[in-house]
Amino acid sequence: MNKLMNDGVGGRDNRAPGESAAAVKICGLQDVEVLKSMINLPIDYIGVVFAESRRQIDARKAAELRVVLMDWNASYRPKLTGVFVNPSITELEGVMEAAHLDVIQLHGQESPEFCGLVKQRFGTEVFKALSFPKDETAAEVNHTAKKALDPYQNVVDAILLDTYDPLYGGGSGKTFAWDRIPAYAEWAIQHGIALFVAGGLHPDNVEQLIQTYAPDGVDVSSGVESDGLKDIAKITAFVERVKQA
C-alpha cells in the first residue's frame, strides 16, 4: 500500500532484499525467554507496554528485553516499541534512558503537538494509535477520517487503527471493523505515512486482512497467546501467514 515503507518508514528496512510483506508487530512482550524463542522469526517490531495493562512492564524489564534484541542479527533486528497512554515527557525520558526505544507508540488522546514534541525530543519513530467505537457507521468514518488524521500528518511515522476500549482506549483484543480501513488507507497513501491495523487479529484471520486491505503492518497481542501468555507456536503461525499472504 504505502510505497514509502520500502524506504525504511515503518520498519521495512529490516526486510530481506526484495521482500515486501506487511510488517509484523508482536506486542505485549514481558518474558525474556519467550523473546529469545522468537529470534529466528522475521518480526519487525517488538512491543512492550508501559501503560496500565495486565501486560505492563517497567523500564528495567524493557532494558532486559533490549539486551536480548541486541543479540539478534543486526540486519533483521526488530525495533523495540514502547506503548504508552497519555504519558508525560518525564515518563518517556526515564524509559528512554533505560531501554533506548526505537519507536514510541502513543495510544491515548495525545495531541499532534505532543507527538511532534516527542519526535523532536527523542528522535524516534512515533506511531499514533487511533481507537474507534465498533458501532461507528461507514458514512461517519468517511466523514471523520480526514478530520481526525490531518493534524498528525507531519509528526508521526505511522498510524495504527484499533477498536476502542473504554478502560484503556485500545488493546482490547476486539476485532477492528475492517470496512473502515479504506478511508484511512487513502489518507495514509496520500501523505506517505504507514498504516497498521490491530484489534482481534490472530493466525486464522490475518491472511484475509492482508489480502483484502493490504495494510503496511499488523499488530497482534492476545491473538498469539494461550491462557494469557505468549504462545510461540501461535506467534510462528501468525508471522508465517503474514509473510506469505
N, C-alpha and C positions, 0 to 999 in steps of 0.2 A: 504494500500500500504506500508507505512513505519512503520514497527513494533516498531521503537523507539518512535513513537508518544504515545504509550501506557505507556511509562516510563516518560512522562512529557514533552518531547520535542514538541514544537508547541502547547502546551495547553491541551493535553489530560488528564492532571492531574486534570482538572476542571470537569471531567465527573462523572456521577453516576457510581457505580460499575457495571462492565460488559458492559458498553456502549462503542461502537466502531464506532459510526457515525463520519462523517467528521466534523472537527472543523468549526465553523461559525464566520466570522469577519464581523461586521456591521461597515462600515466606513463612515466618514464624519459627525459624530455627532456634533451638535452645541448647542442643546437645552436641558436644564436640565429637563424640564417636559417630553420631549419625552423619555429621558433616563429612567426616573422614570417609565414610562409606560411599559418598557421592562423588569422590574425586575423579572417577573415570567418565562421568556423565557430562555431556555438553550443555551445562547450565550457564546462563548469562548473568543472573543476579541471585544473590542470597539475601533474603530479607530478614531483619531482626527487629523485633517490636519493642519500642520503648514506651509506647502508650499503655494505658491501663488495659489489661487483657490477661487471659489465662496463659498466653504465650509471652508475656512481658519478661524482658531481661534487663540487666543493668549494664553500665559501661564496662565494668570489669569482665563480665561474661562475654560481651561483644569483642573485647580485646582478645580473649582466648580464641574465639572463633576466627578472628582476623589472622592470628598466628597460623591456624590450620590452612587458611586460604593461601597464605604466602608459600606454602609447600606445593601448591598446585603448579602445573605447567604454566608459565607466565603467559603464553600465547592464548590460553583458554581459561585463565583465572576469572571466576565470576566476580562481579562488582558487589561489594558489601553495601547493602542498602538499609539505612535506618528508617523505621516507620514511626512517625510522631503525630500526635494530635494536639494542635494549638500549643506548641512548645514556646518557651522564651528563648531569646538568643543566648542567655546564660546557660540554660539547659543544653542547648546544642553545643556550646563551647566545651562543656565538660565532657560530653560524649565524643566529640571530635578529637579532643586532646588524648583520650584513652584509646579510641578504636579507629581513628582515621578513616571515616566512612568515605566511600566513593560516591554514594548517592544519598541525598536526603529526600525522603518521601513525606509529604505533608498531607495528612488525612483528615484535617479538621476544617475550620472556617477561616483558614489563613488567607489574608488579603493578597492581591497581586503585589502590593508594596512590600509586604513581609517576604514574599517569595523572592522578590528582587533583592532585598536586603540579605537574605540567606545566601543567594548565589554569589553576591558581591563579597560577602564576609568570608565565606568558606571555599569558594572556587570549585564546588562540587557540581555534579548534575543535580537538578531539582525536578522531582516528579510531584505533580499536584493531583491528588485523588479527588474525584467528584462523585458524590453518592446521591442517588435519586430514589424517591419512592417508587415502588413497583407499579402503583396504580396511575402513574402519570401517563396521559394518552400520547399517541404518536404526534398528534397536532401540537400538543403542548411542548413536546420535546423539540420539534422543528422550530417552534417559536422561541424557545428559551436557550437552545444550544449556543447560538452565536452570541447572545447577550451574556451568557454565563462564561464563555470562553475568551472572548475578545480581550478582556483586561490582562489575561495571562500570556498573551502571545509572545511577548519579548522577554519573559522572565522565567519560563520553565522549559525543560527539555522534553518532557512527556506529560501527557495527561492519562489518568487511569480511571476507568469507569467501573463503579461498584454499586451494589444495592445498598440503599440507606438502611442503617441500623440505629434505632432510637437511643441506644445506650452508648455506642462508641462511634457512631457516624457511618462506619463501614466495617468491612471484615466480618460480616455476619455469616458468610458461607451460603447465603441465599443466591439463587441464580439471577444474574442480571438480565433485564429484558432486552434480548439481543436485537429486536426490531428497532431499537433506538440507536444502534451503532452507526448506521449510515449518516445521520445528521452530524455526528461528532467526527466521523471519519472524513467527511467532506471538508470540515474546518481544519482538521489536522493536516491533511494533504496540502491545502491552500497555504498554510503557514509553516510547513516544514517541521512539524512537531510530531513526535512519535505518539501513537495511540495504543495503550494497553487495556486489556479487559480482564476484570476479576469477577468474583462472585459466583459461587456454586460450580466452579469448574472441577472436573475430575477426569481420569483416564478415558472414561466411556463417552464423554461429550466434547472434549476439547478439539478432536479432529473435525467434527462437524462445524464447530465455531470457526475454525481457521479456514476451512474450505468454503464456507458461506460468506464470511465477512473479512477475511484476511487482515486481522489486526497486526500491528507491528510486534506486539508481545502479549503474553498471557501471564497471569499472576495466580498462583494457587497456594492454599494453605491447608484448610480442613479436608479438601478433596484428595489429599495424599496422606491422610492419617488413618490409623486404626486405634480405636479406644483412646483418642486424644493425643496419640503420639505419632511422630512421623514414621511412615512405613516405606522402607527403601524399595520394596517391590512395586508399590504404587507410584513412587517417585520415578523409578526407572520406566515404568509403563507410560506415565504421563509425558516424560521427556521424549521417549521414542516416538510417541504418536504425534507430538508437536513437530518434531524434526522431519517426520515422514509425510506430514499432511500436505 
